[in-house]
Structures are given as structure tokens and as C-alpha cells.
Amino acid sequence: MARYADPSSVEWVESGGGPLIAIPEVVLPFWTGADGVELASDYDRACEVEGFIGLLPVGNTTALVLGDDPASTAYLPEHDTFVRWSAAESEHELLAGVPTALETAVWEREVPWEIPGAVVLFDAAWPGNECQKTGHLRVALEPGRYAVRAARVEPGPETWIGLVQLRRLAG
């Protein structure tokens, strides 16, 4: 188990102000970010997602948009959860609140997400083939179907956490 008080124990991904997106690694070149030649760029499509999460087609699969708030985000594999830092005095305080947040969360409706394998989380404004030039995080996920659910939780008076949890589905 990760010891959250250790420096650099968790890698955070930041946004320049828009949504973050988790794109299957195999279709990264198909994501044009804000550089698209269409009237509405891929980034514009990501910005149109309402609520905490949404799915967008990319190539022959879909990407998961983490909407609502451009909060710093980490992935905690021991909880199968993207954790979004909305408010907390410290990283330690925020991460210490995650177990309570997961137990008390009032989840929004689940969204089914089928992926071919690992995903890369980064600022949706960047083109997929350039995401390594900015803050990004590779999340090793098994290919298959997942149920994705989201919640915003306040486990303490000054701590607000966004949660996006993945649950692997059978078959």
C-alpha cells in the first residue's frame, strides 16, 4: 500500500483550465486536442461534457472525460479510482480522506466504458501524440468493460475530493 506522506508517492496531473481526459493508449494519435481543423475541436467536444464524467468517441474506442472541475488528479490503483484534489490543506490530508470518501460517497449513475488496455490521462487541450510533452499519467488497465462512477465528497470541513472509480465488469 502506498504511504501517502512520502514525497512523490502519488503523481498528479494538472490541467490548464479545461477537462482532463483518459484516452486508450492505442488511439492517442487520433486525439487532436485544441489543434483540430474542424469547427469544433476534440477539446471543444471534451468541454461540452456535463457533470463529473462523460465518454467521447476517439478512433475505434472511447475516452473518459473528467469534467466539471480542472482539479489536479491522481490515480490510486489500490482503490481503482481517479482522485481529484478540489480542496485540502495538504496532499497528506487529501489522501488520508480517500477511504472515508469512498465509503460515504453518493455516486452518480454509472457509465459503461470498454477499453482495449492502458489509458493515458492528460489535459484534453493537448494532441494525443504530444501528451508526453506535458503532465500525463499512464494507467495500466486490463482490456475489457468497466463501470465508471463519480462523486464529490467532503470528508472533512476543509477537504473536498472528487472521485472517479472504475469497476471491472465480468465478460
C-alpha positions as CSV (number, residue, x, y, z in Angstrom):
1,M,0.0,0.0,0.0
2,A,1.3,3.5,-0.8
3,R,2.4,5.6,2.1
4,Y,0.8,8.9,1.2
5,A,3.1,11.1,3.4
6,D,6.1,10.1,1.3
7,P,7.2,12.8,-1.2
8,S,6.3,11.9,-4.7
9,S,4.3,8.9,-3.7
10,V,1.5,10.0,-5.9
11,E,1.8,11.5,-9.4
12,W,-0.7,14.4,-10.1
13,V,-1.8,15.5,-13.5
14,E,-2.8,19.2,-13.9
15,S,-5.0,21.0,-16.4
16,G,-4.5,24.4,-17.9
17,G,-8.1,25.1,-17.0
18,G,-10.2,22.6,-19.0
19,P,-11.1,19.0,-18.6
20,L,-8.7,16.1,-18.2
21,I,-9.1,13.1,-20.5
22,A,-8.2,9.4,-20.2
23,I,-7.6,8.0,-23.7
24,P,-6.7,4.5,-24.5
25,E,-3.1,4.5,-25.4
26,V,-3.6,2.8,-28.8
27,V,-5.7,5.7,-30.1
28,L,-3.7,8.6,-28.8
29,P,-2.8,9.8,-32.3
30,F,-6.5,10.3,-33.1
31,W,-7.0,12.9,-30.4
32,T,-6.2,16.4,-31.8
33,G,-6.9,18.4,-28.7
34,A,-7.4,22.1,-29.3
35,D,-5.5,21.9,-32.6
36,G,-8.3,20.3,-34.7
37,V,-9.1,21.6,-38.1
38,E,-12.8,21.1,-37.6
39,L,-15.2,23.8,-36.5
40,A,-15.4,22.1,-33.1
41,S,-12.1,20.6,-32.0
42,D,-11.7,17.5,-29.8
43,Y,-11.0,19.8,-26.9
44,D,-14.3,21.6,-27.6
45,R,-16.1,18.3,-27.5
46,A,-14.5,17.5,-24.2
47,C,-15.5,20.9,-22.8
48,E,-19.2,20.1,-23.7
49,V,-19.3,17.1,-21.3
50,E,-21.6,18.0,-18.5
51,G,-21.1,16.6,-15.0
52,F,-18.2,14.7,-13.5
53,I,-17.7,12.2,-16.3
54,G,-18.6,11.5,-19.9
55,L,-17.4,9.4,-22.8
56,L,-16.3,10.6,-26.2
57,P,-15.5,8.5,-29.3
58,V,-11.8,8.5,-30.3
59,G,-10.7,6.3,-33.1
60,N,-12.5,2.9,-32.8
61,T,-12.9,3.2,-29.0
62,T,-13.9,5.8,-26.4
63,A,-12.1,8.2,-24.0
64,L,-13.2,9.1,-20.5
65,V,-13.6,12.8,-19.9
66,L,-13.1,14.0,-16.3
67,G,-15.3,17.1,-16.4
68,D,-16.8,19.7,-14.1
69,D,-13.6,20.9,-12.5
70,P,-10.0,21.2,-13.7
71,A,-8.7,19.8,-10.4
72,S,-5.3,18.1,-10.1
73,T,-5.9,14.4,-10.5
74,A,-4.1,11.2,-9.5
75,Y,-4.9,7.5,-9.9
76,L,-4.8,5.3,-6.9
77,P,-4.7,1.7,-8.2
78,E,-5.4,0.2,-4.7
79,H,-8.9,1.8,-5.0
80,D,-9.2,1.7,-8.8
81,T,-10.0,5.4,-8.5
82,F,-9.0,8.7,-10.0
83,V,-8.8,11.2,-7.1
84,R,-9.4,14.8,-7.8
85,W,-8.0,17.5,-5.5
86,S,-10.7,20.0,-5.1
87,A,-9.7,21.4,-1.7
88,A,-7.3,20.3,1.1
89,E,-4.6,21.8,3.2
90,S,-2.1,19.2,2.1
91,E,-1.7,16.1,-0.1
92,H,-1.5,14.0,3.0
93,E,-4.8,15.4,4.3
94,L,-6.5,14.8,1.0
95,L,-5.2,11.3,0.5
96,A,-5.9,10.3,4.1
97,G,-9.6,11.2,3.5
98,V,-9.9,8.9,0.5
99,P,-11.0,5.7,2.4
100,T,-13.8,7.7,4.2
101,A,-14.8,9.4,1.0
102,L,-15.1,6.1,-0.8
103,E,-17.3,4.7,2.0
104,T,-19.6,7.7,2.2
105,A,-19.8,8.8,-1.4
106,V,-23.2,9.3,-3.0
107,W,-22.4,8.1,-6.5
108,E,-23.9,9.5,-9.7
109,R,-25.1,7.0,-12.3
110,E,-22.6,4.5,-13.7
111,V,-21.3,4.8,-17.2
112,P,-20.2,1.7,-19.1
113,W,-16.7,2.0,-20.6
114,E,-15.0,-0.5,-22.8
115,I,-11.3,-0.1,-23.4
116,P,-8.6,-2.0,-25.3
117,G,-6.0,-1.7,-22.5
118,A,-3.9,1.0,-20.8
119,V,-5.0,4.7,-20.9
120,V,-3.2,8.0,-20.6
121,L,-4.6,10.8,-18.5
122,F,-3.7,14.4,-19.6
123,D,-5.1,17.8,-20.3
124,A,-7.7,17.5,-23.1
125,A,-6.3,20.6,-24.9
126,W,-3.1,18.7,-25.9
127,P,-3.0,16.5,-29.0
128,G,-2.7,12.8,-28.0
129,N,0.6,12.4,-29.8
130,E,2.1,15.3,-27.9
131,C,0.8,14.5,-24.4
132,Q,4.2,13.3,-23.2
133,K,5.3,17.0,-23.5
134,T,3.0,17.9,-20.6
135,G,1.9,16.4,-17.4
136,H,0.4,13.0,-18.1
137,L,-0.1,9.7,-16.4
138,R,-0.2,6.2,-17.9
139,V,-2.7,4.0,-16.1
140,A,-2.2,0.3,-16.8
141,L,-5.7,-1.2,-17.1
142,E,-6.7,-4.6,-18.3
143,P,-8.6,-4.6,-21.6
144,G,-12.4,-5.1,-21.1
145,R,-15.6,-3.5,-19.8
146,Y,-15.7,-1.2,-16.8
147,A,-18.4,0.6,-14.9
148,V,-17.3,4.1,-14.1
149,R,-19.0,6.2,-11.4
150,A,-18.2,9.6,-9.9
151,A,-18.9,11.5,-6.8
152,R,-17.8,14.6,-5.0
153,V,-17.3,14.1,-1.2
154,E,-16.4,16.3,1.7
155,P,-14.7,14.0,4.2
156,G,-13.6,17.0,6.4
157,P,-14.6,20.6,6.8
158,E,-11.8,21.9,4.6
159,T,-11.3,18.8,2.4
160,W,-13.3,18.2,-0.9
161,I,-12.4,15.2,-3.0
162,G,-13.7,14.3,-6.5
163,L,-13.8,10.5,-7.1
164,V,-14.0,8.6,-10.4
165,Q,-14.0,4.9,-9.7
166,L,-13.5,2.1,-12.2
167,R,-15.1,-1.3,-11.6
168,R,-14.1,-4.1,-13.9
169,L,-17.1,-6.0,-15.3
170,A,-17.2,-9.7,-16.0
171,G,-17.3,-10.9,-19.6
